[in-house]
Amino acid sequence: MEALRQLLETMLPPVWILLITVSGLNAEGDGMEELATEKEAEESHRQDSVNLLTFILLLTLTILTIWLFKHRRVRFLHETGLAMIYGLLVGVILRYGIPATSYNHKTPPSCSLKEGPASTLLLNVSGKFFEYTLKGEINSREIHNVEQNDMLRKVTFDPEVFFNILLPPIIFHAGYSLKKRHFFRNLGSIITYAFLGTAISCFVIGNLMYGVVKLMQVVGQLTDKFYYTDCLFFGAIISATDPVTVLAIFNELHADGDLYALLFGESVMNDAVAIVLSSSIVAYQPSGANTHMFDASAFFKSVGVFLGIFSGSFLMGAATGVVTALVTKFTKLHCFPLLETALFFLMSWSTFLLAEACGFTGVVAVLFCGITQAHYTHNNLSEESTKRTKQLFEVLHFLAENFIFSYMGLALFTFQNHIFSPIFIIGAFLSIFIGRAFNIYPLSFLLNLGRRHKIKGNFQHMMMFAGLRGAMAFALAIRDTATYARQMMFTTTLLIVFFTVWVFGGGTTPMLSWLHIRVGVDPDQDLQPSADSFQVLQGDGPQAEGQSKTKQESAWLFRMWYTFDHNYLKPILTHSGPPLTSTLPSYCGPLASCLTSPQAYENHEQLRDHDSDLIHNDGDLTFMFGDTSITANGASGSGVDGAGGSGWSANGKRSGSTSEEALERELDSREQELLSRGTRLVFPIEDHV
């Protein structure tokens, strides 16, 4: 038994040594052992309850303060900034307000291991087997405060909690609540900023930080290894923008719709790109002795990993959305809204877990699942389920996001392995500003070469200013804090999030005024054509023919996709759109009848395709009906009530209805007439980049 005690003293922390010694020396006292175990389990349960209660109270206090700020119209501090402040206060109390308990073992025993400590240790004590799990490293300065360390570890959540529980509703809500009209109007620019811009930002920040690391080596501030790949990894995670504060203020003030779409779309897509890019950098493993030098084969392998993970995640998310749409279409779930909502919720959440289990990225999968669900499945839900799903994910998004920001404030004091390096922190702040500038200004210049609706200079300055960091950067940084380099990255990321949310988020309203960005804009009115009226132009004139030809030659890819989606995908996956019996060839009649639901025939009598507004472009919209086109381009003509006819107003509205409703009525009557003659409906539009 003495030999066992000596073995335990070299392998286990003192608090466990005491427990196992008593258990081993009193093997016959099973009652005392069971009593001690029950008390320990009860104490652990009580402490876990207190920890969760702390976060719930933080969220409750945040909600009440948000109401007060909204009531007083306070905009200098957003709800996420409030959550961080409350988290900081609680973290200070937990760190310094609770007395620590010291144990009698003044000097911990030491032992040398050839390999790292195992995650699980099994011991045989008097014929009984005990399992011990590695909890983590304890700060050497706090080695005697084992009880306090245990408490701080319990309020430090497993990083997988963020990825598997908190991130999915945030990302899904971003895709599900997407304002499709503005988003697709600026789709090309959003993709450019998200993909190319994030890659540029990653490499600019990574290379600048590698110079900072070399400077730290020269001045003797670097105490452990910090490789070039670590710098690139930091560039990837810190390139994930999260302008939640700015977007909330934009939404409240009704700022310009295109600017909102550019920022929101970039942040949504940029999170997905950043997480895949960081995974690709981790997968970069050159062959040879030095695994941190540049290797062409490893580089192209990482590029392949990036493309494979992103495309696989995209397909998996879209496939889950399609499956959900088919289930809700061909079943009677709409008769049971509770079951319908529950299935929608579970299918959406499982997309994230399925992608992670298959080695893909759940963030990308659940984002495109949300977009697919909004485009297809949403049309099949009952009215009650439509409201429930929207409100459910809105509430989950709100709670999860504020929980993460509260935890950020808490982690500044409860995380035990912070590494504060002033040189690294200052260098990181400068690098993210330079990286953001290399992202926004050059790409905006290139995009403006092909856009009719230019991204103005004040928009570019606002996008530069709105590059806040938030939940995604924090979640990526906390996922791995095992090494010296990762711990320094986590600490720096935390400080960057604090600064950008408080300073840039709080300065959004003054910046809007200073840059003369218009507010109070009605997004629907903003998307309406700048025309005074809608008009039907006969296509036999040379001017109309030239205009039609120009439009049909442009945006061919999106036009082809829209036509295919309108005529085939939507009728297959939803109850909306034209019946497949009218779009598929005659020899596909049995299949078309099987896939077309009875509701589709009913809806066909009053065709309502809500996605026709996605292709508004700079106040110039043309619908082709054979040789006839309905155009909204500011001209006046025959075929539809003009400005002096029955009800068209000067701002493109009809009395008592919007221009979109009037256009839909015109489309209804025209389509009924032309479909009977076999005329195809074409949507030629102009590319907006």
C-alpha positions in Angstrom: 0.0 0.0 0.0 2.9 2.3 0.7 4.2 1.6 -2.8 0.8 2.5 -4.2 0.8 5.8 -2.2 4.2 6.7 -3.6 3.0 6.0 -7.2 -0.1 8.2 -6.7 2.0 11.0 -5.3 4.0 11.2 -8.5 1.0 11.0 -10.9 -2.0 12.7 -9.3 -2.8 16.1 -7.9 -2.9 16.4 -4.0 -6.7 16.6 -3.8 -7.0 13.1 -5.4 -4.1 11.7 -3.5 -5.9 12.3 -0.2 -9.1 10.6 -1.5 -7.4 7.5 -2.9 -5.2 7.1 0.2 -8.3 7.0 2.5 -10.1 4.6 0.1 -7.1 2.3 -0.1 -6.3 2.2 3.6 -9.9 1.6 4.6 -11.0 -0.8 1.9 -13.5 -2.4 4.3 -15.2 1.0 5.0 -17.4 1.0 1.9 -20.1 3.0 3.6 -17.8 5.9 4.3 -16.5 5.8 0.8 -20.0 5.9 -0.7 -21.0 8.7 1.6 -18.0 10.8 0.5 -18.8 10.1 -3.1 -22.4 11.1 -2.7 -21.4 14.3 -1.0 -18.9 15.1 -3.7 -21.5 14.5 -6.4 -24.1 16.7 -4.6 -21.6 19.5 -4.2 -20.6 19.3 -7.8 -24.2 19.4 -8.9 -24.9 22.4 -6.7 -21.8 24.3 -8.1 -22.9 23.5 -11.7 -26.4 24.9 -10.9 -24.8 28.1 -9.5 -22.7 28.5 -12.6 -25.7 28.1 -15.0 -27.8 30.4 -12.8 -25.0 33.0 -13.1 -25.2 33.1 -16.9 -29.0 33.2 -16.8 -29.0 36.1 -14.5 -26.4 37.8 -16.8 -28.8 37.4 -19.7 -31.8 38.6 -17.7 -29.9 41.7 -16.6 -28.8 42.3 -20.2 -32.4 42.1 -21.5 -33.6 44.6 -18.9 -30.8 47.0 -19.7 -31.5 46.6 -23.4 -35.1 47.6 -22.8 -34.0 50.6 -20.8 -31.6 51.7 -23.6 -34.2 51.2 -26.3 -36.7 53.2 -24.1 -34.2 56.0 -23.7 -33.0 55.7 -27.4 -29.5 55.1 -26.3 -27.3 54.0 -29.2 -23.7 54.5 -28.1 -23.6 51.0 -26.6 -25.2 47.9 -28.1 -26.6 44.9 -26.3 -23.6 42.8 -27.1 -21.4 45.4 -25.5 -23.6 45.4 -22.4 -23.4 41.6 -22.2 -19.6 41.8 -22.3 -19.5 44.4 -19.5 -21.7 42.3 -17.2 -19.5 39.3 -18.0 -16.4 41.3 -17.0 -18.0 42.3 -13.7 -18.9 38.7 -12.8 -15.5 37.5 -13.9 -13.8 39.9 -11.5 -16.0 38.7 -8.7 -15.3 35.0 -9.4 -11.6 35.6 -9.8 -10.8 37.9 -6.9 -13.9 38.0 -4.7 -13.9 34.3 -3.6 -11.3 33.2 -1.1 -9.1 30.3 -2.1 -8.5 27.2 -0.1 -4.9 26.1 0.4 -3.8 22.5 1.0 -1.1 21.2 3.2 1.0 20.0 0.3 3.2 23.0 -0.1 5.4 21.4 -2.8 3.7 19.3 -5.4 5.5 16.1 -6.4 7.3 16.0 -9.7 7.7 13.3 -12.3 9.0 13.2 -15.9 7.1 11.6 -18.7 8.4 10.7 -22.1 5.0 11.4 -23.6 2.3 13.9 -22.8 -0.1 13.1 -19.9 -2.9 10.7 -20.8 -6.4 11.9 -21.0 -7.6 9.0 -18.7 -5.9 7.2 -15.9 -7.1 3.8 -14.5 -6.1 2.6 -11.0 -6.6 -0.7 -9.2 -7.0 0.0 -5.5 -7.7 -3.0 -3.3 -9.4 -4.8 -6.2 -11.5 -1.8 -7.2 -10.9 0.1 -10.4 -10.9 3.9 -10.4 -10.9 6.2 -13.5 -9.4 9.7 -13.4 -9.8 12.2 -16.2 -7.4 14.9 -17.1 -9.0 18.2 -16.4 -6.3 20.4 -17.8 -3.2 22.4 -17.0 -3.2 24.5 -13.8 -1.4 27.8 -13.7 1.9 27.4 -11.8 1.1 30.5 -9.8 -2.2 29.1 -8.6 -1.0 25.5 -7.9 -2.2 25.6 -4.2 -5.6 27.1 -5.0 -6.9 23.8 -6.3 -10.5 24.4 -5.2 -10.7 27.8 -6.9 -9.0 26.4 -10.0 -11.7 23.7 -10.1 -14.4 26.4 -9.9 -12.9 28.5 -12.6 -12.6 25.4 -14.9 -16.3 24.7 -14.4 -17.3 28.2 -15.6 -15.0 27.7 -18.5 -17.1 25.9 -21.0 -15.9 23.2 -23.3 -15.3 24.8 -26.8 -17.4 22.2 -28.4 -20.4 23.7 -26.5 -19.9 26.9 -28.7 -19.7 24.9 -31.9 -22.4 22.3 -31.4 -25.0 24.3 -29.3 -24.5 28.1 -29.6 -23.2 28.6 -33.1 -25.8 26.6 -35.1 -28.8 28.9 -34.3 -26.8 32.0 -34.9 -25.6 30.9 -38.3 -28.9 29.4 -39.3 -30.8 32.5 -38.4 -28.5 34.5 -40.6 -29.4 32.4 -43.6 -33.1 31.9 -42.8 -33.7 35.6 -42.2 -31.7 36.8 -45.3 -33.3 39.7 -47.1 -33.1 38.0 -50.5 -33.8 41.0 -52.7 -30.9 43.2 -51.6 -28.7 40.1 -51.1 -29.1 38.8 -54.7 -29.0 42.3 -56.0 -25.4 42.6 -54.7 -24.5 38.9 -54.8 -21.4 39.2 -57.0 -19.9 41.9 -54.7 -20.7 40.0 -51.6 -19.0 36.8 -52.9 -16.0 38.8 -53.9 -15.6 40.4 -50.5 -16.3 37.2 -48.7 -14.0 34.9 -50.6 -11.3 36.9 -52.2 -11.4 39.6 -49.5 -11.1 37.2 -46.6 -8.2 35.4 -48.3 -6.4 38.7 -48.9 -7.1 39.8 -45.3 -5.8 36.4 -44.0 -2.5 36.6 -45.8 -1.9 40.3 -45.2 -2.5 39.8 -41.4 -0.5 36.6 -41.3 2.5 38.0 -43.0 2.5 41.2 -40.9 2.1 39.2 -37.7 5.1 37.0 -38.7 7.1 40.2 -38.8 5.8 41.0 -35.4 6.8 37.6 -34.1 10.3 38.1 -35.5 10.5 41.4 -33.7 9.5 39.7 -30.5 12.3 37.2 -30.9 14.8 40.0 -31.4 13.7 41.9 -28.3 13.4 38.7 -26.2 9.7 38.8 -25.7 9.0 35.4 -27.3 9.4 32.5 -24.8 8.2 29.6 -27.0 7.7 28.5 -30.6 5.5 30.6 -32.9 5.6 29.4 -36.5 4.6 31.1 -39.8 1.6 28.7 -40.0 0.5 29.9 -36.6 0.5 33.5 -37.9 -1.6 32.5 -41.0 -4.0 30.7 -38.7 -4.4 33.8 -36.6 -5.0 35.8 -39.8 -7.7 33.4 -40.8 -9.6 33.4 -37.5 -9.3 37.2 -37.0 -10.6 37.8 -40.5 -14.0 36.6 -39.5 -16.1 39.8 -39.2 -19.2 40.1 -37.1 -20.7 43.6 -37.4 -23.7 42.7 -35.3 -23.6 46.1 -33.5 -23.4 48.0 -36.7 -26.1 46.0 -38.4 -28.5 46.4 -35.5 -28.1 50.2 -35.6 -28.5 50.1 -39.4 -31.7 48.1 -39.0 -33.0 50.5 -36.3 -32.2 53.7 -38.3 -33.2 52.1 -41.7 -29.9 52.8 -43.3 -29.3 52.4 -47.0 -30.4 48.9 -48.1 -27.5 48.2 -50.4 -24.9 49.0 -47.7 -26.7 46.8 -45.2 -26.8 44.0 -47.7 -23.1 44.3 -48.5 -22.1 44.3 -44.8 -24.6 41.6 -43.7 -23.9 39.3 -46.7 -20.1 39.7 -46.3 -20.2 38.9 -42.6 -22.4 35.8 -43.2 -20.3 34.4 -46.0 -17.1 35.6 -44.5 -17.6 33.5 -41.3 -18.0 30.4 -43.5 -14.9 31.2 -45.5 -12.8 32.0 -42.4 -13.6 28.7 -40.7 -12.8 26.6 -43.8 -9.7 28.7 -44.4 -8.4 28.0 -40.9 -9.1 24.3 -41.3 -7.1 24.3 -44.5 -4.1 26.0 -42.8 -4.2 23.4 -40.1 -4.2 20.8 -42.8 -1.0 22.3 -44.3 1.7 19.7 -43.5 4.8 19.9 -45.7 6.9 16.7 -46.0 10.4 16.6 -44.7 12.2 17.5 -41.5 10.9 21.1 -41.2 7.2 21.0 -41.2 6.7 24.7 -41.1 8.5 25.8 -44.3 6.7 26.5 -47.6 6.1 23.4 -49.7 4.3 23.7 -53.0 2.6 20.2 -52.8 1.3 20.9 -49.3 0.1 24.3 -50.4 -2.0 22.9 -53.3 -3.2 20.2 -51.0 -4.5 22.8 -48.6 -6.2 24.6 -51.5 -7.8 21.3 -52.4 -8.9 20.8 -48.8 -10.5 24.2 -48.8 -12.4 23.6 -52.0 -13.4 20.1 -50.9 -14.6 21.1 -47.5 -16.5 24.2 -48.7 -18.2 22.5 -51.6 -19.0 19.4 -49.6 -20.5 21.5 -46.7 -22.5 23.5 -49.2 -24.0 20.4 -50.9 -24.8 18.8 -47.5 -26.6 21.9 -46.3 -28.5 22.3 -49.5 -29.4 18.6 -49.6 -30.8 18.8 -46.0 -32.9 21.7 -47.0 -34.2 19.9 -50.1 -35.1 16.8 -48.0 -37.0 18.9 -45.5 -38.9 20.6 -48.3 -39.9 17.3 -49.8 -41.0 15.9 -46.5 -43.1 19.0 -45.7 -44.6 19.0 -49.2 -45.6 15.3 -49.5 -46.9 14.8 -46.0 -49.8 16.2 -44.0 -47.5 17.7 -41.4 -49.1 21.1 -42.0 -52.2 19.8 -40.2 -50.1 19.5 -37.1 -48.1 22.7 -36.7 -46.3 21.6 -33.5 -44.9 18.5 -35.3 -44.1 20.5 -38.3 -42.1 23.1 -36.4 -40.3 20.4 -34.4 -39.2 18.5 -37.5 -38.1 21.8 -39.2 -36.0 22.6 -36.1 -34.4 19.2 -35.8 -33.6 18.9 -39.5 -32.0 22.3 -39.5 -29.9 21.7 -36.4 -28.9 18.2 -37.5 -27.3 19.7 -40.6 -24.5 21.2 -38.5 -23.8 18.0 -36.6 -24.0 15.8 -39.8 -21.5 18.0 -41.5 -19.1 17.9 -38.6 -19.5 14.1 -38.2 -18.6 13.7 -41.9 -15.5 15.8 -41.7 -17.0 18.9 -43.3 -17.7 22.3 -41.7 -21.0 22.7 -39.9 -21.0 26.5 -40.2 -21.1 26.4 -44.0 -23.6 23.6 -44.1 -26.1 25.2 -41.7 -25.8 28.6 -43.4 -26.8 27.2 -46.8 -29.4 25.0 -45.1 -31.0 28.1 -43.8 -30.9 29.8 -47.2 -32.5 26.7 -48.8 -35.1 26.4 -46.1 -36.1 30.0 -46.5 -36.3 29.6 -50.3 -38.2 26.3 -50.5 -39.4 24.8 -47.2 -40.8 28.0 -46.0 -43.4 27.9 -48.8 -44.7 24.5 -47.6 -45.2 25.4 -43.9 -48.5 26.2 -42.4 -49.1 29.8 -41.4 -48.7 29.0 -37.7 -45.4 27.1 -38.4 -44.1 29.9 -40.4 -44.5 32.3 -37.5 -43.2 29.7 -35.0 -40.0 28.9 -36.9 -39.1 32.5 -37.5 -39.7 33.5 -33.8 -38.0 30.3 -32.5 -34.7 30.9 -34.3 -34.9 34.6 -33.6 -35.1 34.0 -29.9 -32.4 31.3 -30.0 -30.1 33.6 -32.0 -30.6 36.4 -29.5 -29.9 34.3 -26.5 -27.0 32.4 -28.0 -25.3 35.5 -29.2 -25.7 37.4 -25.9 -24.5 34.3 -24.0 -21.3 34.2 -26.1 -20.6 37.9 -25.5 -21.3 37.5 -21.8 -18.9 34.6 -21.7 -16.3 36.6 -23.5 -16.3 39.1 -20.6 -16.2 36.3 -18.1 -13.3 34.5 -19.9 -11.0 37.5 -19.6 -10.7 36.7 -15.9 -11.6 33.0 -15.6 -9.4 31.7 -18.3 -6.2 30.6 -16.5 -3.7 30.6 -19.4 -3.8 34.1 -20.8 -0.6 35.4 -22.4 -0.5 39.1 -22.6 2.2 40.4 -25.0 2.0 44.1 -25.7 4.0 43.9 -28.9 1.8 41.1 -30.3 -1.4 42.9 -29.3 -0.4 46.3 -30.8 0.8 44.5 -33.9 -2.4 42.6 -34.2 -4.5 45.8 -34.0 -2.5 47.5 -36.8 -2.5 44.3 -38.9 -6.3 43.9 -38.9 -6.8 47.6 -40.0 -4.3 47.2 -42.8 -5.8 43.8 -43.8 -9.3 45.3 -43.8 -8.1 48.2 -46.0 -6.5 45.8 -48.5 -9.8 43.9 -48.6 -12.2 46.8 -49.0 -10.6 49.5 -51.1 -8.9 47.5 -54.0 -11.8 45.1 -54.4 -14.3 48.0 -54.4 -12.3 49.7 -57.2 -12.3 46.5 -59.2 -16.0 45.8 -58.6 -16.9 49.4 -59.6 -15.4 48.8 -63.0 -18.3 46.4 -63.8 -21.1 47.8 -61.7 -23.6 50.3 -62.9 -24.6 51.1 -59.4 -21.2 52.0 -57.9 -20.1 51.3 -54.4 -19.5 54.9 -53.3 -16.6 56.2 -51.3 -18.6 56.8 -48.2 -19.9 53.2 -48.4 -16.4 51.9 -48.6 -15.3 53.9 -45.6 -18.3 52.6 -43.6 -17.4 49.0 -44.6 -13.9 49.6 -43.5 -15.1 51.0 -40.2 -17.6 48.2 -39.6 -15.1 45.4 -39.7 -15.9 44.3 -36.1 -14.8 41.0 -34.7 -17.2 38.9 -32.6 -18.6 35.5 -31.9 -17.0 33.5 -34.7 -13.4 34.8 -34.1 -13.8 34.1 -30.4 -15.2 30.6 -31.0 -12.4 29.7 -33.4 -9.7 31.1 -31.0 -11.0 29.2 -27.9 -11.4 25.9 -29.8 -7.6 25.2 -29.3 -5.6 26.8 -26.5 -3.2 24.0 -25.9 0.0 25.7 -27.1 1.8 28.9 -26.3 1.0 30.4 -29.7 -2.7 29.5 -29.5 -3.0 30.9 -25.9 -1.5 34.2 -27.1 -3.9 34.3 -30.1 -6.9 33.7 -27.8 -5.9 36.5 -25.4 -5.3 39.0 -28.3 -8.5 38.0 -30.1 -10.5 38.6 -26.9 -9.0 42.1 -26.6 -9.7 42.9 -30.3 -13.3 41.9 -29.9 -13.7 44.1 -26.8 -12.2 47.1 -28.6 -14.1 46.8 -31.9 -17.5 46.2 -30.3 -17.2 49.0 -27.8 -15.4 51.6 -29.9 -16.5 50.9 -33.4 -19.9 49.7 -32.4 -20.5 52.8 -30.3 -19.3 55.1 -33.0 -21.6 53.8 -35.7 -24.3 56.5 -35.4 -21.8 59.4 -35.5 -20.0 57.8 -38.4 -23.2 57.5 -40.4 -23.8 61.2 -40.0 -20.2 62.1 -40.7 -20.1 60.1 -43.9 -23.6 61.4 -45.0 -25.1 58.0 -45.4 -28.8 58.2 -45.8 -31.1 56.8 -43.1 -34.8 56.4 -42.7 -35.0 54.4 -46.0 -37.9 52.1 -46.7 -36.2 48.9 -48.0 -39.2 48.0 -50.2 -39.5 51.5 -51.6 -35.7 51.6 -52.1 -35.9 48.5 -54.3 -38.8 49.8 -56.4 -37.9 51.1 -59.8 -37.0 54.7 -60.2 -39.6 54.9 -62.9 -42.6 57.0 -62.7 -44.7 54.1 -64.0 -44.8 50.6 -65.4 -45.3 50.3 -69.1 -45.8 47.6 -71.7 -43.6 48.1 -74.7 -44.2 46.3 -77.9 -41.0 44.6 -79.1 -41.2 45.5 -82.7 -39.4 48.9 -82.4 -35.6 49.1 -82.9 -35.0 50.8 -79.6 -37.0 48.2 -77.7 -35.4 45.4 -79.7 -31.9 46.7 -78.9 -32.7 47.1 -75.3 -34.2 43.6 -75.1 -31.1 42.1 -76.8 -28.8 43.9 -74.5 -30.6 42.6 -71.4 -30.9 39.0 -72.8 -27.1 38.9 -73.4 -26.3 40.0 -69.9 -26.6 38.1 -66.6 -27.2 34.9 -68.6 -26.0 32.6 -65.7 -28.4 34.0 -63.1 -31.2 34.2 -65.7 -30.7 30.5 -66.6 -30.7 29.6 -62.9 -33.8 31.6 -62.2 -35.7 30.1 -65.1 -34.7 26.6 -64.1 -35.6 27.3 -60.4 -38.9 28.9 -61.3 -40.0 26.2 -63.8 -38.7 23.1 -62.2 -37.2 23.2 -58.7 -39.9 25.2 -57.0 -42.7 23.1 -58.5 -40.9 20.0 -57.4 -40.0 21.1 -53.9 -42.9 23.4 -53.0 -46.5 24.1 -53.7 -45.7 27.4 -55.5 -44.6 28.0 -59.1 -46.3 26.8 -62.3 -47.4 23.1 -62.3 -44.9 20.7 -63.8 -47.5 19.5 -66.2 -47.2 22.9 -68.0 -43.3 23.1 -67.9 -42.1 19.5 -68.4 -42.3 17.8 -71.9 -45.5 15.9 -72.6 -43.8 12.5 -72.4 -43.0 13.3 -68.7 -46.7 13.7 -68.0 -47.1 10.8 -65.4 -44.0 12.0 -63.5 -45.2 15.6 -63.6 -48.6 14.7 -62.3 -47.0 12.6 -59.5 -44.6 15.5 -58.4 -47.2 18.3 -58.7 -49.3 18.7 -55.6 -53.0 19.7 -55.7 -52.1 23.0 -54.1 -49.9 23.9 -57.0 -52.9 23.8 -59.4 -54.9 26.0 -56.9 -52.0 28.5 -56.6 -51.5 28.5 -60.3 -54.9 30.3 -60.6 -53.4 33.1 -58.6 -49.6 32.8 -59.4 -47.5 34.5 -56.8 -43.8 34.1 -57.2 -42.2 36.2 -54.4 -38.7 35.8 -55.9 -39.5 38.0 -59.0 -38.3 40.9 -56.9 -34.8 39.4 -56.6 -33.9 40.6 -60.0 -34.6 44.3 -59.7 -31.6 46.1 -61.0 -31.0 49.8 -60.8 -34.6 50.7 -61.5 -34.7 48.7 -64.8 -36.7 45.6 -65.0 -38.0 43.7 -68.0 -40.4 40.8 -68.3 -40.6 39.1 -71.7 -43.9 37.6 -72.9 -43.1 36.2 -76.3 -42.7 39.4 -78.4 -44.1 41.6 -75.7 -42.3 43.0 -72.7 -43.4 44.7 -69.5 -40.7 47.2 -68.6 -40.1 49.4 -65.5 -37.6 51.9 -66.7 -39.1 55.3 -66.2 -40.7 55.6 -69.6 -44.4 56.0 -70.4 -46.3 54.1 -73.0 -49.2 52.0 -73.9 -50.6 48.7 -72.7 -50.8 49.5 -69.0 -52.4 52.4 -67.2 -50.1 55.3 -67.5 -49.6 58.1 -65.1 -52.8 59.6 -66.3 -54.6 56.3 -66.3 -56.4 54.3 -63.7 -54.3 54.6 -60.6 -50.5 54.7 -61.3 -48.9 57.3 -59.0 -45.7 59.2 -59.6 -43.6 57.0 -57.3 -44.5 53.8 -59.1 -47.5 52.8 -56.8 -51.1 52.2 -57.5 -53.6 53.6 -55.1 -54.1 51.2 -52.3 -51.4 48.8 -53.4 -47.6 48.6 -54.0 -46.0 48.5 -57.4 -45.0 44.8 -56.8 -48.7 43.8 -56.3 -49.7 45.7 -59.4 -47.0 43.9 -61.3 -48.1 40.6 -60.0 -51.7 41.3 -61.2 -50.4 42.1 -64.6 -48.3 39.0 -64.6 -51.3 36.9 -63.6 -53.4 38.0 -66.5 -50.6 37.9 -69.0 -49.4 34.5 -68.0 -52.9 32.9 -68.1 -53.3 34.2 -71.6 -49.8 33.3 -72.9 -49.4 29.9 -71.2 -52.5 28.8 -73.1 -50.7 29.5 -76.3 -47.5 27.7 -75.1 -45.5 30.9 -74.7 -42.5 30.7 -72.4 -42.0 33.1 -69.5 -38.5 34.6 -69.6 -36.8 36.9 -67.1 -34.0 38.7 -68.9 -32.1 40.9 -66.5 -28.9 42.9 -66.3 -26.0 41.7 -64.2 -25.4 43.8 -61.1 -22.1 42.2 -60.2 
